Amino acid sequence: MKQPPGYTRSQRIFGVVISALMLLGVVLAALPQPAQAASCQAYHTVKKGDKTGTIANTYGVKWVEIAAANNLQKPYQLVEGQQLCIPFRLSVSLKNKLAVQSINNLIKITTSNFQNGGNYYVKVRDVTSGVGEWFKIGKMRVSTSQKVTSRFILPSDLKSAIYLQVCLKNGTNNDLFCQTVRHVVK
């Protein structure tokens, strides 16, 4: 193959490699990016018949916030089984009511009116340290019809934390409900 004048074979190969890398970068930048897990206060798995407004009302956030957290574009097409990040907010009114307190190295969790009862894994992390390591601290049986309260001992690695994120994860359908609380030492 004839080479263009003034270019060596190695310069031509270098040019091809650089062009390919630039094209790859453009293609990757155009792909939808996954939501940041650290900014999600809950996850919602889309079920048949779910509507954007209903999902937003369930979690007490605006649909545009959910769409932004999941890089969704108009028209919003929901797919059964799709998992949506529900963006984190300090004060959230969930249809599934969750109250968490952390006082003197004890975490108290109260649930009421959960849509999906059953066994939930309880995990906790220090949110002030960025992404932070998760600690599984137990299981909690949640009821759909009555208030349930459980207490868990805070792991020693988290005793100096100021803010904790406490999450309940359903062992059957992977629903996730989280709340961030201030750890109070009296």
Disulfide bonds with the S-S distance in Angstrom:
Cys40-Cys85 1.97
Cys167-Cys178 1.98
